[in-house]
Amino acid sequence: MAKIDIKALSLKELKALKTRVEKAIATHDKKQKAEALAAIKAKAKQMGYSLSELTGQAAGKTTKKTRKTVKKAKVTHRDPANSANTWGGRGPRPAWLRDALAAGKSTDDFKV
């Protein structure tokens, strides 16, 4: 491997070299992973299995992350003028409640 005198390089040259090195590392890593996967698939086939059988995945599919379901907050405040206007106490206050508070009302006036 050729030695590079990095002390003689300008900042622009150093950044260009860094970019080339990072790209070479990524390419090498991708190649190594592909080779490892091919070796594992070959070994599984040699033993009479497919890789998807051994990993429990459908062929060609990746695992899907599941989302946590967020439970909707119970209604804690309701607008007496319009019962459709509700708030569970989470997140920003709705406009109807902010307007009522600005008019001098209290949040206790709207508790369910």
C-alpha positions in Angstrom: 0.0 0.0 0.0 1.3 3.4 -0.9 2.0 5.8 1.9 0.4 9.2 1.6 2.0 12.2 3.3 -1.2 13.8 4.7 0.8 16.6 6.3 1.5 18.0 2.9 -2.2 18.0 1.8 -4.4 21.0 1.9 -7.7 21.0 3.8 -9.6 20.6 0.5 -7.5 17.6 -0.5 -7.9 16.1 3.0 -11.7 16.4 2.8 -11.6 14.8 -0.7 -9.4 12.0 0.6 -11.8 11.5 3.5 -14.8 11.2 1.2 -12.9 8.6 -1.0 -11.9 6.6 2.1 -15.5 6.6 3.4 -16.9 5.5 0.1 -14.2 2.7 -0.2 -15.1 1.5 3.3 -18.8 1.4 2.5 -18.2 -0.5 -0.7 -16.0 -2.9 1.0 -18.5 -3.5 3.8 -21.3 -4.0 1.3 -19.2 -6.6 -0.6 -18.3 -8.4 2.7 -22.0 -8.6 3.7 -23.0 -9.9 0.3 -20.2 -12.6 0.4 -21.3 -13.6 4.0 -24.9 -13.8 2.9 -24.0 -16.0 -0.1 -22.0 -18.3 2.1 -24.8 -18.7 4.6 -27.3 -19.4 1.8 -25.0 -22.0 0.3 -24.6 -23.7 3.7 -28.3 -23.7 4.3 -28.9 -25.2 0.9 -26.2 -27.8 1.5 -28.1 -28.8 4.6 -31.4 -29.0 2.8 -33.0 -25.7 3.9 -33.6 -22.3 2.5 -32.5 -19.3 4.4 -36.1 -18.1 4.8 -37.0 -21.4 6.5 -34.2 -21.0 9.0 -35.0 -17.4 9.8 -38.7 -17.7 9.8 -39.2 -15.0 7.1 -41.1 -15.2 3.9 -38.8 -15.5 1.0 -37.5 -12.2 -0.1 -39.3 -10.3 2.6 -37.7 -8.4 5.5 -39.1 -8.2 9.0 -41.6 -5.4 9.5 -41.4 -3.4 12.7 -44.6 -3.1 14.5 -45.8 0.2 15.8 -47.1 0.7 19.3 -50.7 1.8 19.3 -51.2 5.0 21.2 -54.2 4.8 23.4 -56.5 7.7 22.9 -56.8 9.9 26.0 -60.1 10.0 27.9 -62.1 13.2 27.5 -61.4 15.4 30.5 -62.7 18.7 29.2 -65.8 19.5 27.1 -67.1 22.7 25.6 -70.6 23.4 27.1 -71.5 25.4 24.0 -70.6 22.5 21.6 -70.3 19.0 23.0 -68.3 17.9 20.0 -65.4 20.1 21.2 -63.5 17.9 23.6 -59.9 17.7 25.0 -58.2 14.8 26.8 -55.5 16.9 28.5 -52.8 15.8 26.2 -51.0 17.9 23.6 -51.7 21.6 23.0 -54.9 23.1 24.1 -57.5 23.3 21.4 -58.5 26.7 20.0 -61.9 26.7 21.7 -60.4 26.2 25.1 -57.6 28.7 24.5 -60.3 31.3 23.5 -62.3 30.6 26.6 -59.3 30.9 28.9 -58.4 34.2 27.2 -62.0 35.3 28.0 -61.4 34.8 31.7 -62.8 31.2 32.2 -60.9 28.5 34.1 -60.1 25.0 32.9 -62.2 23.8 35.8 -65.2 25.2 34.1 -64.8 22.6 31.3 -63.9 19.5 33.3 -66.1 16.5 32.6 
